[in-house]
Amino acid sequence: MAAAPAVQLNRRTYAYSGTMAQLWSVKGLSWRELAKRTIRKSWDDEVFGQAARLAFYYFLSLFPVLLLLLILFDKLAGTGSNLRDTLLGAFHQILPRQASALIAKTVVELNAGAVIGAGAVAAGLGSAWGALNGTWAMMTGLNKAYEVEEERPWWKVLSIAFALTIALGIMGLVALWAMLYGSQDWDFGIHTHSPFPWRVIQWPVTAVLLLFSFALLYRFGPNLKDRRWQWSIPGAAVAATLWIGSALLFRVYENHFSSQRIYGGLNAAVTLLLWLYFTGAAIFIGGEANSEIEKAAAKAHRADVGGSAERRSGGEGNPNN
């Protein structure tokens, strides 16, 4: 009798793993076919135009957010300076060289101790305005990717945008803490005289947080009903892959080419804007991939997907239109 629950658990695990394994191949939807459909829909939905809007808002919010972080780090006497160095190291690793140099120069120029009272309030309002507008633009682009209309009331959209912005910010801070403690050697009293392998753990933790951040956007950003988490995972993997690939391409471009003659002293700012631009494009393309997978599954009458009328509240995905 004791083996019965274990058998049921194994069946559930097998069914879930089977569902996840079929996400990439639903009734003949191969990787190649998925790529073709995603590219075609990304062009039709003007993904790169949406990404430019997203890059603009996040560029405006980036430096007020940095100032707020410096104010926070200034209050942490013990680990504040370490967190600041870790933040600069993280920017150096994920941003193109010139963009990370611009961030480092700006952090040095920002005087967190001098920003008090009205200055701190202005920084908070500026960062909130840019970040919320960026998240709102992201939700609008994902609605277009999933072919739905925005029918939620404005207060609900604003609440979701605020919650997503806060959640992404918290996960960013968690990743920063993981990188900070991953750069140190820890001994928890184990008499093997070997430090705890935080250096090995920090990167899987950061990768999981990155995938979860993208999945969170696909789960709550677009105006969809009754969605399951597993239908956000494939697009999150696509977005993360494209994001990492674009960062590597930027490194190759900087090592072999230069646009210094074209933009002069603005080259670092242009590089940062381009990085934000391709980041937004990766997010929207991941949403397009999720949408194509779900449409293929709906046509195959997958029971765990449900009808499009149950999940989508408007747009082309609604068969009543």
Legacy VTK file of the C-alpha trace (Angstrom):
# vtk DataFile Version 3.0
C-alpha trace
ASCII
DATASET POLYDATA
POINTS 321 float
0.000 0.000 0.000
2.866 2.378 0.730
4.062 2.056 -2.813
0.833 3.450 -4.268
1.571 7.156 -3.540
5.056 6.718 -4.983
3.603 5.204 -8.155
1.139 8.090 -8.483
3.949 10.617 -7.937
6.067 8.940 -10.608
3.138 9.029 -13.031
2.591 12.727 -12.392
6.290 13.437 -12.811
6.379 11.448 -16.032
3.272 13.205 -17.365
4.735 16.634 -16.549
8.094 15.781 -18.105
6.267 14.429 -21.156
4.359 17.697 -21.471
7.571 19.707 -21.229
9.299 17.457 -23.750
6.509 18.041 -26.266
6.553 21.818 -25.948
9.102 22.070 -28.746
7.490 19.506 -31.044
3.696 19.642 -31.139
2.210 17.803 -34.101
5.235 18.386 -36.314
6.244 21.828 -34.973
9.992 21.282 -35.198
12.682 23.720 -34.122
13.090 24.839 -37.727
9.359 25.403 -38.225
9.134 27.198 -34.888
12.009 29.486 -35.908
10.348 30.279 -39.262
7.004 31.103 -37.676
8.609 33.149 -34.912
10.688 35.195 -37.356
7.678 35.841 -39.585
5.438 36.928 -36.703
8.210 39.019 -35.144
8.452 40.971 -38.382
4.675 41.317 -38.708
4.318 42.508 -35.100
7.128 45.083 -35.428
9.117 43.570 -32.583
12.127 45.840 -33.103
9.973 48.962 -33.035
8.536 47.830 -29.700
12.074 47.095 -28.489
13.167 50.652 -29.338
10.346 52.050 -27.186
11.367 49.739 -24.365
15.036 50.736 -24.635
14.157 54.432 -24.417
12.240 54.097 -21.147
14.766 51.784 -19.493
17.638 54.054 -20.543
15.908 56.961 -18.801
15.269 54.921 -15.654
18.709 53.270 -15.454
20.674 56.132 -13.950
18.072 57.178 -11.328
17.923 53.499 -10.307
21.719 53.457 -9.997
21.539 56.543 -7.789
18.939 54.889 -5.544
21.126 51.792 -5.289
24.100 53.933 -4.302
21.968 55.587 -1.606
20.985 52.119 -0.353
24.572 50.858 -0.419
25.705 53.979 1.418
23.426 52.973 4.314
24.933 49.473 4.490
28.180 50.165 6.298
29.299 46.540 6.333
28.629 45.327 2.787
27.733 48.526 0.927
31.124 49.020 -0.723
31.329 45.312 -1.593
27.889 45.415 -3.195
28.889 48.476 -5.176
32.019 46.742 -6.489
29.994 43.616 -7.275
27.443 45.701 -9.171
30.184 47.268 -11.281
31.687 43.826 -11.860
28.315 42.490 -12.984
27.919 45.360 -15.457
31.416 44.665 -16.736
30.499 41.026 -17.403
27.085 41.450 -19.034
27.414 44.806 -20.805
29.579 45.683 -23.809
32.935 47.148 -22.799
32.151 50.769 -23.657
28.699 50.612 -22.054
30.112 49.148 -18.828
32.793 51.867 -18.815
30.044 54.483 -19.106
28.186 52.930 -16.160
31.362 52.799 -14.067
32.169 56.441 -14.852
28.632 57.506 -13.976
28.697 55.615 -10.673
31.920 57.400 -9.743
30.394 60.769 -10.620
27.162 60.154 -8.714
27.436 61.398 -5.148
24.942 59.368 -3.172
25.810 61.126 0.085
24.885 64.524 -1.330
21.475 63.405 -2.595
19.087 63.879 0.283
15.565 65.117 0.659
14.152 66.462 -2.597
17.033 64.995 -4.618
16.314 61.464 -3.416
12.582 61.955 -4.063
13.306 63.183 -7.594
15.548 60.161 -8.227
12.844 57.834 -6.936
10.147 59.428 -9.083
12.375 59.393 -12.176
13.289 55.746 -11.765
9.670 54.757 -11.048
8.373 56.676 -14.071
10.872 55.168 -16.482
10.677 51.634 -15.084
6.865 51.549 -15.003
6.610 52.929 -18.537
9.172 50.370 -19.687
7.236 47.504 -18.101
3.985 48.881 -19.535
5.582 49.003 -22.988
6.726 45.421 -22.465
3.179 44.326 -21.594
1.843 46.098 -24.688
4.407 44.378 -26.904
3.604 40.981 -25.378
-0.106 41.536 -26.004
0.751 42.048 -29.642
2.971 38.965 -29.657
0.201 36.817 -28.181
-2.384 38.438 -30.501
-4.671 39.674 -27.739
-6.265 43.017 -26.963
-5.744 44.849 -23.697
-9.140 44.631 -22.007
-7.994 44.849 -18.395
-8.902 48.064 -16.522
-6.151 50.646 -16.301
-5.710 50.222 -12.561
-5.158 46.482 -12.981
-2.611 47.030 -15.764
-0.819 49.593 -13.619
-0.852 47.239 -10.624
0.586 44.380 -12.688
3.241 46.662 -14.165
4.198 47.863 -10.676
4.302 44.296 -9.285
6.409 43.042 -12.203
8.826 45.965 -11.850
9.260 45.311 -8.120
9.622 41.549 -8.661
12.274 42.016 -11.346
14.116 44.492 -9.136
14.103 42.066 -6.196
15.402 39.232 -8.382
18.120 41.546 -9.657
19.192 42.280 -6.074
19.123 38.566 -5.236
21.356 37.875 -8.227
23.669 40.670 -7.060
23.901 39.136 -3.578
24.590 35.715 -5.132
27.421 37.211 -7.170
28.784 38.992 -4.094
28.893 35.865 -1.973
30.060 33.816 -4.926
33.179 35.981 -5.104
34.153 35.049 -1.557
35.397 31.825 -0.002
33.274 30.484 2.825
34.012 27.857 5.451
30.978 26.739 7.451
32.940 24.879 10.104
33.316 21.733 8.035
36.606 20.136 8.990
37.528 19.268 5.424
39.369 22.614 5.093
37.670 23.186 1.726
35.606 26.367 1.108
31.943 26.128 0.186
31.712 26.164 -3.623
29.777 29.421 -3.995
31.769 30.246 -7.134
30.203 27.224 -8.811
26.699 27.852 -7.482
26.407 31.578 -8.283
26.087 31.131 -12.051
23.326 28.474 -11.968
21.469 30.668 -9.465
21.821 33.684 -11.776
20.708 31.619 -14.801
17.631 30.329 -12.947
16.733 33.866 -11.881
17.110 35.060 -15.479
14.835 32.312 -16.821
12.310 32.899 -14.051
12.293 36.644 -14.775
11.429 36.036 -18.426
8.837 33.387 -17.504
7.289 35.833 -15.024
6.868 38.424 -17.773
5.231 35.889 -20.104
2.979 34.597 -17.331
1.539 37.908 -16.116
2.429 40.484 -18.802
0.030 39.679 -21.654
-3.748 39.683 -21.241
-4.195 35.912 -21.151
-6.482 33.789 -19.017
-5.898 30.478 -17.249
-2.273 30.074 -18.280
0.084 27.447 -16.911
3.692 28.099 -16.012
5.115 25.498 -18.387
3.823 27.480 -21.377
6.098 30.369 -20.412
9.280 28.304 -20.167
10.129 27.728 -23.882
9.996 31.431 -24.715
12.027 32.208 -21.600
14.723 29.819 -22.844
14.625 31.430 -26.305
14.843 34.945 -24.822
17.740 34.018 -22.539
19.626 32.389 -25.416
19.112 35.406 -27.681
20.089 37.782 -24.881
23.331 35.951 -24.166
24.031 35.621 -27.900
23.560 39.350 -28.481
25.958 40.118 -25.607
28.600 37.865 -27.172
28.084 39.482 -30.578
28.606 42.899 -28.986
31.936 41.697 -27.608
32.998 40.467 -31.039
31.897 43.756 -32.628
33.848 45.831 -30.120
36.969 43.718 -30.575
37.008 43.923 -34.376
35.003 47.016 -35.329
34.425 50.467 -33.957
31.838 53.193 -34.509
33.907 55.835 -32.717
34.272 57.837 -35.919
30.502 57.954 -36.386
29.275 58.794 -32.881
32.435 60.191 -31.277
31.965 60.816 -27.576
28.404 59.455 -27.710
29.597 55.996 -28.725
29.312 54.559 -25.195
25.744 55.854 -24.787
24.786 54.490 -28.209
26.264 51.107 -27.285
24.224 51.034 -24.061
21.050 51.939 -25.952
21.719 49.195 -28.498
22.225 46.670 -25.703
18.898 47.658 -24.142
17.338 47.527 -27.612
18.457 43.959 -28.270
17.446 42.954 -24.741
13.901 44.135 -25.431
13.885 42.402 -28.809
14.944 39.128 -27.158
12.057 39.385 -24.687
9.484 40.032 -27.410
10.842 37.293 -29.679
10.573 34.852 -26.778
6.937 35.882 -26.420
6.378 35.307 -30.134
7.873 31.799 -29.785
5.561 31.020 -26.873
2.582 32.240 -28.861
3.434 30.062 -31.868
3.891 26.984 -29.671
0.546 27.554 -27.969
-1.265 28.086 -31.256
0.179 24.863 -32.647
-0.833 23.025 -29.479
-4.361 24.467 -29.635
-4.735 23.299 -33.240
-3.622 19.834 -32.127
-6.365 19.937 -29.457
-3.971 19.505 -26.558
-6.021 19.030 -23.380
-3.568 20.915 -21.139
-3.665 23.979 -23.368
-7.410 24.420 -23.541
-9.263 26.300 -26.216
-7.962 29.670 -27.293
-11.224 31.243 -26.157
-10.465 30.076 -22.614
-6.960 31.591 -22.551
-7.182 34.625 -24.803
-9.540 37.492 -24.184
-9.229 39.248 -27.538
-7.289 39.665 -30.755
-6.694 37.085 -33.458
-6.443 34.297 -30.876
-10.147 34.571 -30.131
-12.111 32.458 -32.586
-15.200 34.568 -32.015
-13.563 37.542 -33.721
LINES 1 322
321 0 1 2 3 4 5 6 7 8 9 10 11 12 13 14 15 16 17 18 19 20 21 22 23 24 25 26 27 28 29 30 31 32 33 34 35 36 37 38 39 40 41 42 43 44 45 46 47 48 49 50 51 52 53 54 55 56 57 58 59 60 61 62 63 64 65 66 67 68 69 70 71 72 73 74 75 76 77 78 79 80 81 82 83 84 85 86 87 88 89 90 91 92 93 94 95 96 97 98 99 100 101 102 103 104 105 106 107 108 109 110 111 112 113 114 115 116 117 118 119 120 121 122 123 124 125 126 127 128 129 130 131 132 133 134 135 136 137 138 139 140 141 142 143 144 145 146 147 148 149 150 151 152 153 154 155 156 157 158 159 160 161 162 163 164 165 166 167 168 169 170 171 172 173 174 175 176 177 178 179 180 181 182 183 184 185 186 187 188 189 190 191 192 193 194 195 196 197 198 199 200 201 202 203 204 205 206 207 208 209 210 211 212 213 214 215 216 217 218 219 220 221 222 223 224 225 226 227 228 229 230 231 232 233 234 235 236 237 238 239 240 241 242 243 244 245 246 247 248 249 250 251 252 253 254 255 256 257 258 259 260 261 262 263 264 265 266 267 268 269 270 271 272 273 274 275 276 277 278 279 280 281 282 283 284 285 286 287 288 289 290 291 292 293 294 295 296 297 298 299 300 301 302 303 304 305 306 307 308 309 310 311 312 313 314 315 316 317 318 319 320
